[in-house]
Amino acid sequence: MSTPYVTKAVILAGGRGTRLGALTEATPKPLLPVGGVPFLEYVIGNLVRWGIRDIVLSTGYCAEAIRRCLEDGKALGARLRYAEEDSPLGTGGAVRFATAHLKEPFFVLNGDTLLDCAFQPLAQLVSERAAKAGIVLREVEDAGRFGAVAFSEGRIHGFHEKGRAGAGLISGGVYLLTPAALEALPPGPSSLETGLFPRLAQEGALVGTLCNGFFLDMGLPSTYAEAQTLLPAWKKSAARKAVFLDRDGTLIVEKNYLHNPEGVEILPGVVEGLGLLRQHGFGLIVATNQAGVGRGYYSVEAMHAVNERMKALLAEEGIALDALYFCPHAPDEACPCRKPAPGMLEQATCELGISLESSFVIGDKESDILLGKGAGLQTVLVRTGYGAKVEKEGTQASHVADTLHEAARWVVAAAACRR
């Protein structure tokens, strides 16, 4: 991805929710319980799952109740700040107030809707098209309740009023705004939906991506009732777990600065271990330091050739990796993606929606173990590669195993104990 990941978001949680009647007389709509959990926790949890942790909650009605419930967000894996309105500012005014000091793009979400989508493609499209803002769109069977969106070839051209029955595209309640979009908002109360977005669409400065993931708008008593079963079921299925795997010495035989694909050898127990992890629903993600590139020992192309050979050998055994991330920098470059720094974990989270709290790290070096420990993951040191030497010197790993197959069995058992 050529543009930096957008990791900041504003959640609009200041409305009273009058359509819900007595339900919101004493409880703000975003805190209404769904399956025993405040709705806002689902929204925040989904952002965190996709690597978006810096969150501003725009509050108004019952603002103190929201602050008491969520506090600083640490328990949810987020960093929460609050922007409390003294009087209603509308969605546009609320965003302007909440982001007065932001100088980079950020996501905006409605606090009473949830759309499970990959967030970063919208940010990428806004950057590629030099747009001022973007909206994630959702197909629905009846767009009349929401108002349909006119959309083609990545551009949003306009909006139709509510009441037009039939299938169509609607706003999924997920937006990406740039500083240029903020500048277009007037001081005081304003609306994103009826003010800013139609104007940007006329200018050709509004883009959209399509996502048909899980979608819930709990603005009506009927949809709030449906949420009680739909949302907990979605949360259970959406918590995508993965195992982050080192490459050399963990999956393939350690050969100092390997750069010839003919030298790739899959270690004993790897095929069985990866197969077991896949059977239990784990994604398989490789995260490898490749300092040989940074030191000039071999090229990026040579490294890719080794990776492709490894993937081909695994494919012959019916094993497919979900992703492979690499850091090509030398240790003295202080790269934020070089293990044990968390860059590759953060990249996987942003791109794949991995639930880190459900994931594990397996490797043969202490940098792998520290990578996992720093992110709060359980870890396994394998005695292959450099692992036996690391074990003798002392390791902070949660477990030590002889082979990847043994490591996988421990991961499966540890994951079962969490349920």
C-alpha positions in Angstrom: 0.0 0.0 0.0 1.5 3.3 -1.1 -0.2 5.5 1.5 0.2 5.2 5.3 -2.5 3.4 7.2 -5.2 5.5 8.7 -5.5 4.6 12.3 -7.6 7.4 13.8 -11.4 7.5 14.0 -14.2 9.6 15.3 -17.4 7.9 16.5 -20.5 10.0 16.5 -22.2 9.1 19.8 -24.0 12.2 20.8 -27.5 11.6 19.6 -30.4 10.7 21.9 -32.1 8.2 19.6 -35.7 9.4 19.9 -37.0 6.7 17.5 -36.2 4.2 20.2 -38.6 5.8 22.6 -38.5 4.9 26.3 -35.3 2.8 25.7 -33.2 6.0 25.6 -34.9 8.0 28.3 -32.1 7.2 30.8 -29.5 5.4 28.6 -27.8 7.0 25.6 -28.5 5.0 22.4 -24.8 3.9 21.9 -24.8 2.3 25.4 -28.0 0.3 24.9 -27.1 -3.4 25.8 -26.9 -5.9 23.0 -26.4 -9.4 24.2 -25.4 -7.9 27.6 -22.7 -5.7 26.1 -23.1 -1.9 25.3 -23.5 -1.4 21.5 -20.5 0.9 21.4 -18.2 -1.8 22.6 -19.0 -3.7 19.4 -18.2 -0.7 17.3 -14.9 0.0 19.1 -14.0 -3.6 19.0 -14.4 -3.8 15.3 -12.2 -0.8 14.8 -9.5 -2.3 17.0 -9.8 -5.6 15.1 -8.8 -3.6 11.9 -5.9 -1.8 13.5 -7.7 1.5 14.3 -7.1 2.3 17.9 -6.9 6.1 18.3 -10.5 7.0 18.7 -12.4 10.2 19.6 -15.9 9.7 20.9 -18.1 12.7 20.0 -20.6 12.8 22.8 -23.5 15.0 23.9 -26.6 13.4 25.4 -25.7 11.5 28.6 -22.0 12.1 27.8 -20.9 11.4 31.3 -22.5 8.0 31.3 -20.5 7.0 28.2 -17.3 8.2 29.8 -18.0 6.3 32.9 -18.8 3.1 31.0 -15.8 3.1 28.6 -13.2 5.2 30.5 -9.9 5.4 28.5 -10.7 2.4 26.3 -7.7 0.4 27.5 -9.8 -2.6 28.4 -11.0 -2.7 24.7 -7.5 -2.3 23.3 -8.2 1.3 22.2 -7.1 4.8 23.2 -10.2 6.8 23.8 -10.6 10.6 24.0 -13.8 12.5 24.4 -15.2 15.6 22.6 -18.3 16.6 24.5 -20.7 19.1 22.9 -22.3 21.8 25.0 -25.2 22.0 22.5 -26.1 19.9 19.5 -23.8 20.5 16.5 -25.1 18.0 14.0 -22.8 15.4 12.4 -20.7 17.9 10.6 -20.3 20.3 13.5 -19.5 17.4 15.8 -16.7 16.1 13.6 -15.2 19.6 13.2 -15.3 20.0 16.9 -13.8 16.6 17.7 -10.9 16.9 15.1 -9.9 20.5 15.5 -6.2 19.5 15.8 -6.0 16.6 13.3 -3.9 17.2 10.3 -4.2 13.8 8.6 -7.2 11.8 7.2 -9.4 9.9 9.7 -12.4 7.6 9.7 -15.9 8.7 10.9 -18.5 6.2 12.1 -22.0 6.5 13.3 -22.4 5.3 16.9 -25.6 3.4 16.2 -24.6 1.4 13.1 -22.0 -1.3 12.5 -20.5 -2.4 9.2 -17.9 -5.1 9.1 -15.6 -3.9 6.4 -11.9 -3.6 5.5 -11.3 0.1 6.3 -8.0 0.8 4.5 -9.2 0.3 0.9 -11.4 3.4 1.3 -8.4 5.4 2.5 -6.3 4.1 -0.4 -9.0 5.1 -2.9 -9.3 8.6 -1.5 -5.6 9.1 -1.8 -5.4 7.6 -5.4 -8.3 9.7 -6.6 -7.1 12.9 -4.8 -10.7 13.0 -3.3 -11.7 15.0 -0.2 -13.8 12.2 1.4 -15.1 8.7 0.9 -17.9 6.5 2.0 -18.2 2.7 2.4 -21.4 1.7 0.6 -23.6 -1.3 1.3 -26.1 -3.1 -0.9 -29.5 -3.6 0.7 -32.8 -5.1 -0.4 -34.8 -2.0 0.4 -32.9 1.3 0.2 -36.1 3.3 1.0 -35.5 3.6 4.7 -31.9 4.9 4.2 -31.8 6.8 0.9 -30.0 5.4 -2.0 -26.6 6.5 -3.3 -25.8 7.1 -7.0 -22.4 5.4 -7.6 -20.2 4.3 -10.5 -16.6 3.6 -11.2 -15.5 4.5 -7.7 -17.2 7.9 -7.7 -20.3 8.9 -5.7 -22.4 11.2 -7.9 -25.3 12.0 -5.6 -27.9 10.9 -3.1 -31.6 10.1 -3.4 -34.2 11.0 -0.7 -35.6 8.3 1.6 -38.8 6.6 0.6 -37.7 5.3 -2.8 -38.4 1.5 -2.4 -36.3 -1.2 -3.9 -32.8 -2.6 -3.8 -29.9 -0.2 -3.9 -26.7 1.1 -2.4 -26.7 3.0 0.8 -24.2 4.6 3.1 -22.8 2.1 5.5 -22.1 4.7 8.1 -18.3 4.6 7.6 -16.6 7.7 6.2 -13.1 8.8 5.5 -12.5 12.6 5.8 -9.4 14.5 4.8 -8.3 17.9 6.2 -9.6 19.4 2.9 -13.1 18.0 3.8 -12.9 19.6 7.2 -12.1 22.9 5.7 -15.3 22.7 3.7 -17.4 22.4 6.9 -18.8 25.7 8.1 -18.4 26.9 11.7 -21.2 25.8 14.1 -23.9 23.2 13.4 -23.8 21.3 10.1 -24.5 18.0 8.5 -22.2 15.6 6.8 -25.1 13.7 5.1 -27.2 16.7 3.8 -24.5 19.4 3.6 -21.0 18.2 3.0 -21.4 15.0 1.1 -23.8 16.2 -1.6 -21.6 19.2 -2.2 -18.4 17.1 -2.5 -20.3 14.7 -4.9 -21.1 17.6 -7.2 -17.5 18.6 -7.2 -16.4 15.1 -8.1 -14.5 14.9 -4.8 -16.4 12.1 -3.1 -15.5 8.4 -3.7 -16.8 5.1 -2.4 -16.0 1.5 -1.9 -18.5 -1.3 -1.8 -18.7 -3.8 1.1 -21.4 -6.3 1.7 -20.2 -7.4 5.2 -22.3 -7.7 8.2 -24.4 -4.6 8.6 -26.7 -3.5 11.5 -28.5 -0.2 12.1 -30.2 -0.3 15.4 -32.1 3.0 15.2 -35.5 1.4 15.4 -37.1 -0.8 18.1 -37.4 -3.6 15.6 -33.8 -3.6 14.5 -32.7 -3.2 18.2 -34.6 -6.3 19.0 -33.0 -8.2 16.0 -29.5 -7.0 17.2 -29.8 -9.1 20.4 -29.2 -12.3 18.5 -27.5 -11.1 15.3 -24.7 -9.0 16.8 -23.3 -11.5 19.3 -23.4 -14.2 16.6 -21.5 -11.9 14.2 -18.9 -11.0 16.9 -18.2 -14.7 17.5 -17.7 -15.4 13.8 -15.7 -12.2 13.1 -13.0 -12.7 15.7 -10.5 -13.9 13.1 -7.6 -15.6 14.8 -4.2 -16.3 13.3 -0.7 -17.7 14.1 2.2 -15.4 13.1 5.1 -17.6 12.0 8.8 -16.9 11.5 10.2 -18.2 8.3 13.9 -19.3 8.6 14.4 -21.9 11.3 10.7 -22.2 11.9 9.1 -23.2 8.6 12.2 -23.9 6.5 15.7 -25.1 7.4 17.9 -22.3 8.6 20.7 -21.5 6.1 22.6 -18.4 6.8 21.2 -15.6 4.5 19.4 -18.0 2.2 18.8 -16.5 -1.2 18.8 -19.4 -3.6 15.3 -20.9 -3.9 16.8 -24.3 -4.7 18.0 -24.4 -1.1 14.6 -24.2 0.5 13.7 -27.2 2.7 10.5 -27.5 4.7 11.3 -28.6 8.3 9.9 -31.8 9.7 6.5 -31.3 11.4 5.7 -28.1 9.5 3.1 -29.5 7.1 1.4 -31.4 9.9 1.5 -28.4 12.2 0.2 -25.9 9.7 -2.5 -28.4 8.7 -3.6 -28.7 12.3 -3.8 -25.0 12.8 -5.8 -24.6 9.6 -8.2 -27.3 10.7 -8.9 -25.3 13.9 -9.6 -22.1 12.0 -6.3 -20.2 12.4 -5.0 -17.9 9.7 -1.4 -18.6 8.7 0.7 -15.5 8.5 4.5 -15.4 8.0 6.4 -12.4 9.4 10.1 -12.5 8.6 13.1 -10.3 9.1 15.3 -10.2 6.0 18.3 -8.2 7.0 20.3 -9.7 4.2 18.5 -7.4 1.8 19.4 -4.3 3.9 23.0 -5.4 4.2 23.3 -6.0 0.4 23.8 -9.7 0.6 21.0 -10.4 -1.8 18.2 -8.6 -3.6 14.5 -8.3 -2.8 13.9 -10.3 -5.9 16.0 -13.2 -4.6 14.1 -13.0 -1.3 10.8 -13.2 -3.2 12.0 -16.2 -5.1 12.8 -18.0 -1.9 9.3 -17.1 -0.5 7.7 -18.4 -3.7 9.6 -21.7 -3.5 8.5 -22.2 0.1 4.9 -21.4 -0.8 5.0 -23.8 -3.7 6.4 -26.6 -1.6 3.7 -26.0 1.0 1.0 -25.9 -1.7 2.1 -29.4 -2.9 1.0 -30.5 0.6 -2.3 -28.7 0.5 -1.2 -25.8 2.7 -1.8 -22.2 1.7 -0.6 -19.1 3.6 -2.9 -16.2 4.2 -0.1 -13.6 3.9 3.6 -13.1 4.1 5.2 -9.9 5.5 8.9 -9.1 5.5 11.2 -6.4 6.8 14.1 -5.9 4.4 16.1 -3.5 6.7 19.3 -4.0 8.6 19.2 -3.9 12.4 20.9 -0.5 12.6 18.2 1.1 10.5 15.8 1.0 13.5 12.8 0.1 11.2 9.5 -0.1 13.0 8.6 -3.3 11.1 11.7 -5.2 12.1 10.9 -7.8 14.8 10.5 -7.4 17.7 8.9 -4.0 16.7 5.2 -4.5 15.9 5.1 -3.1 12.4 4.3 -6.4 10.6 1.6 -7.3 13.2 0.0 -3.9 12.7 0.1 -4.3 9.0 -1.7 -7.7 9.2 -4.3 -6.3 11.5 -5.1 -3.3 9.2 -5.2 -5.5 6.1 -6.7 -8.7 7.3 -8.8 -7.8 10.4 -6.9 -10.2 12.7 -8.0 -10.4 16.3 -4.7 -10.2 18.1 -6.2 -11.3 21.4 -7.1 -14.6 19.8 -3.7 -15.0 18.0 -0.3 -16.6 18.7 3.3 -16.2 17.6 5.6 -19.1 16.8 9.3 -18.7 16.0 12.9 -19.8 16.8 14.4 -16.5 17.9 13.8 -14.3 20.9 12.8 -11.5 18.6 9.8 -13.6 17.6 8.9 -14.1 21.3 9.3 -10.4 22.2 7.2 -9.5 19.1 4.3 -11.6 20.6 4.8 -10.5 24.2 4.8 -6.9 23.2 1.4 -7.2 21.6 0.0 -9.4 24.4 0.0 -12.6 22.5 1.0 -16.1 23.7 4.2 -17.4 22.1 5.9 -20.7 21.3 9.6 -21.1 20.8 10.5 -24.0 18.5 13.8 -25.7 19.1 14.5 -25.9 15.4 16.7 -23.2 13.8 18.2 -21.1 16.6 15.6 -22.2 19.1 17.6 -24.7 21.1 20.3 -22.1 21.7 17.8 -19.4 22.6 16.2 -21.8 25.1 19.5 -22.4 26.9 20.2 -18.7 27.0 16.8 -18.0 28.5 13.5 -17.2 26.8 10.2 -15.4 27.7 8.2 -17.8 25.5 4.9 -19.1 26.9 5.9 -22.6 25.7 8.8 -24.4 24.1 8.3 -27.2 21.5 10.5 -29.5 19.6 8.7 -29.0 16.2 6.1 -26.9 14.7 3.7 -29.8 14.9 4.1 -29.9 18.7 3.8 -26.1 18.8 0.6 -26.3 16.9 -0.9 -28.9 19.3 -0.1 -26.6 22.2 -1.6 -23.6 20.4 -4.8 -25.5 19.8 -5.1 -26.6 23.4 -4.3 -23.1 24.7 -6.9 -21.6 22.4 -9.5 -24.1 23.7 -8.8 -23.1 27.3 -9.7 -19.5 26.5 -13.3 -20.3 25.5 
